[in-house]
């Protein structure tokens, strides 16, 4: 999770929403990514989507069984769907997302027994650090918007 948090910090430095993700297989970090929606101008460029794509290429299979996904923010519905589709068995996340969280906050997609795959979930790992990074990022962004409005 420390690696995911480091990636989230890197995302913030380049103006991206600070979310980082790492996929681990057999105690080795197989793939790493952070949000790149702004840079790529791609609404699907969430850290989880990017790290799943990267891990699939490295492992050579779309099924990411025997892996764990570490991510600094609770996955959204799109990312939860990708986690389920790729058969990731374990997800560890930091901060909850009360506005878009699809694991615990708004929906429980990863453990919904109506679906053909369920995921073991561990939440709240380094949650305070993850949350603080997000709040700081959005606080700076709001300040920049206010300054532009006042000068324009």
N, C-alpha and C positions, 0 to 999 in steps of 0.2 A: 504494500500500500504506500510505502514511502516513495517508491519509484513513480507511482501514479500521481502522487502529490507533487513531486518534482516536475513531472510533465505538465501538470495543471499550472504551476508557476510559470513555466516556459510559455504556455498558451497566453497567460495574462500579459507577459512581456511583449508579445507580438499583437496584442489587441483582441485576442480571442477570449470567449467565455472560458474561464479557467476550470476545465474538466480534463483529467488525464485518466488513461486506462492502460492496463497491462494484462496480458494473458500469459499464464504460467502453466507449463506442462512438465511433469516430472522434476519439479523444483527449479526449472530454468525459465527465465522470462523469454518467451518465444516471440512476442510482439509487443510493441509500445506505440501509443498514439495519444494525441490531444486534439481538441476541437480545432477545425480549420474552416468553419463555415464562412467567415469573413474573407479569408485569403483565397479560398477556392470558389467563392460565390456559389456554394453548393449547400442547400438546406439539409441534406442528409449527411454532411461531413461531421457527424458527432464522433467523439472519441471512441465510443463503443463500436460503432459501425466500422470505422477505420481500422481499429485493432482486430476486429473479427476478420475483415478482409485480409489483413496482413498475416494473421496467424494461419488462415486457410491456405494461403500461398506457401508459407514456410512449412507447414505440416503436410501439405499436398492432399488435403481432403476438406470438404465442406463440413464434415462432422468433426466438431472439436471436443469429442469425448475425452475424458481424463484430463481436462483443463480446468483452471479457475480464472475467472475474470475479476480483476480488481479495478474499481472505478471510484473516483472521488465523489460523485454525485449519483443519487438514485436514478436509474435509467428511466427514460420516457417511454411511451407506448411503442414508438418506432424501434427503439433500441431493445426493449424487452422482446419484441417480436423477432428481432434478429438473433437475440440470445437463444430463444426457443428454437428457431429454425436451424441454428448451427449446433444444437444439442449440447451446449455448454452445461455441465452438471452443477457447477458451483459459482455463485456470484458473491463477492464481498464489496460492499460500498460504504462510503463515508457519510456525507450529509444527506438528509432527506430532502425531497423536492415537493413541497406542498402544492405547487402550481402545475406540475407535470409528471410527478412520480408515478410510475406504473408498477412498482414492486410492492410498496406498502402504503404510500400516501393516498393516492386517488384510486388505484386499482391494485389487484393482486395477481397480475398476469403470470408471474413466474411460478406460482404455486397453485394455479387454477386446475383442479382435477378434471375439468371438462376438456382440457387440451391434452394432446398426446405426449407431452413432455413436461415434467416439473423440474424445478431447479432448487437446490439447497441455497438458502440465502443467509448471509450474515451482514447485519447492518450496523452502522454507528462506529465503524473502525476509522479512527482519526477524523471523526465527524467534526469536532470543534475546529481543527485546522482547516479542513475542507470548507466548512461554512464561513470561517473568518476570511479565507481567500476570496470566496464568492462575494461576500458582503463588501469587502474592500474594493473589489473590481467594479461592482455596480455603483458603489458610492462615488468612486472617481468618475465613472461614466456620467452619472447624474450631474456631478459638479461641472464637468466639461460642457454638457448640454446647457446648463444654467448660464455659464460664462459666455457661450456663443449667443444665447438669447439676449443677454444684457448688452453685449457689444454690437449686436446686429440691429 
